[in-house]
Amino acid sequence: MKVELPFRPHPDRHPSGRTTVLGPARCSAEAMQSYVRRRNPRAPEVAELYLKAGEKYGVRGDVAFCQAVYETRAWRVGYVGPRFRPFLAEVWSSGADPAVIVEEHVRCLYGFATADDSLGDPAGGLFAPLQRKGWRGSAPYWEQIGSAWGYADPSCGSDVVAMWRCIREWSDRISAKR
């Protein structure tokens, strides 16, 4: 007699294999900050802000942090991000309050991921030009963010997810050694 095993979904991926923008964070603020500190010791201490904003909007704050690291090259160089203004790298160099920048970034990702506005409409700020182009709710997976965010390279969402996985694996190895 053949026994059917129940399908066990992966906690971080959709059955298609893509990583959802919405969902719980899997990395600690300490692991995230340690990762970026190895690349730039003067990077802003914003990992905890990303986790809190992510929790508020249901967005994976740890992956959003990775996107910020990716776009700003760990806060070391100028603009490499989307082609609309304000550019995330430019926003970080503007001297604005980091809590406001993080909240705006996460709200924008929330707008990509869902058409639901029960947590607040992200129509203003960073998301405004994208809202006009019809991107609201059109990119529920990180692998789609590259096209939605305006990169010339649509694989950037996959690169961000790869960075996130590296942080997770690295922090798991550090934890195992303790």
N, C-alpha and C positions, 0 to 999 in steps of 0.2 A: 504494500500500500504506500502510495506517494504522500508525503506530508508536505503541505504547503506552508512555507514560512511567511509570516506577515512582512509586508514592506515596512522597513524602518527608515523614515525620512532623516536626512542629514540635518542637524540643527542649524547649519549656516547656509545651506543651499536649497534652492528650489529644485524640484525633480529634474528640471532641464539642465542642471549643473551650474546655473548662474547664481551669483550671490545677491541676495535682496538688499536694497538700500534700507528698507525698514527692518528692524529687528534689534535684539539686545546686543550690547557691546560684549566682546569676548576677551579683550585685553585690559589690563590694569593701567591706570594712569602712570604708575611707576615704570612699567615696561615700555609704554609709549614714549615717555620722556627720556628714558635711558637710550632708546633706539635713536631718537633724533639728536641727543646730546653727543653720541659717538660721531655724528656727522658735522655738527655745529654746536660747540659748547655754549655759544651765546644765543641759541634758539630760545624763543620765549617759552615760558612755563605755562602752556595752555592745554595740556592733555586733560586735566581735570575739567576744564571748561567745556571741552568737546564731549566728554562723557556726560556731564550734566545737561547740556543742550540736547544731546542725542537722546537721553532718557526722556526729556520733556516732550520731544517731537516724535519719539518712536523710531528715530534714525540711528543707525549704527554709528555712534559717535567716534569709536575707535577707527573705523574706516574713513570717516570724514576727516579725522586728524591726518590719516595717511594721505588723503587727497591734498590737504594743505601742505604737508611735507613735500609731496611730489611737485606741486605747482610752484612752490617757493624755493625748491631745491634746498630744503631744510633751512629756509630763511637765510640763504647765502647769496642769492643772485636775484636779478630783476625778473621781469615778466616772462613767463613761459606758459601762461594759462589761456583762458578763453579769449576770443576776439571781441567780446563786447565789454563795455565799461560798466561798473568799475572792475578792473582786473583784480583777482584775488591777491596776487603778489603786490600790486600797487596799493590795495587796501591795507595790507599788512604794513607797508612802508609809510602809510599816511600818518601814523601816530595816533590813530583812533584807539579807543578803549578796546583791548583784546576781547573782553566779554561781549561787546556789541558786534565785533567782527565775527566771532565764533557763532553767535546766535543767528546772525544774518546768513552765514554760510550754511548752517544746518537747516534753517527755514527754507532756503533755496533748494536744498536736496530733498526736503520734505515735499516741496512743490513739484519736483520732478517725479517723485515716487508715487504720489497719490493725487487724485482729483478731489479727495475729501478735504474740506477746510475746517473741520471741527476743532482743530488745534490752532487755528489762526490762518488767515489767508496770507500767503507769502507774496502777494501780487506786487508789492512795492520793492524798493531797494534793488539788490542784486538780481532778483528774479523778474523784475518788471519787463526788460526786453525779451526775456524768454517766454513770459506769459503772452506777450503780443504775438509771438511766433507760434503759439499753440503747443508749447512743451508741457503744459500742466498735466501731470499724471502719465506722461508718456515714457518715462524711463524708470521703471521700478527695480531695475537691476544695475549693479555697479558697472557691469560690462557694457551697458548702454550709455553710461554717463559721458563717455568720450564724444559721442556724436551729439548728444544733447547739449553738453557744456560748450561745444564749439571748437574743439581741438581739430587740428589738421590730421592727427593720428587717432583713429577711433579705438586703438588698442589701449589708450591711456587708462580706461576703467579697469581693464585686466591688469595693468601694471600696478594700479593702486591696490587692487585685491592681492596681488602677489606680495606687495610690501606688507600688507596686513598679515598675511600668512607667515611671513618671515618673522614679524614681531611676535606672533603667537608661538611659533616653534622655538624661537630664541628664548622667550620668557619661560616656556615649559622646560627647556634644558637647564636654565638657571635655577628654577624652582626645584628640579630633581636633584641638583648638586647640593642643595641646602640640607 
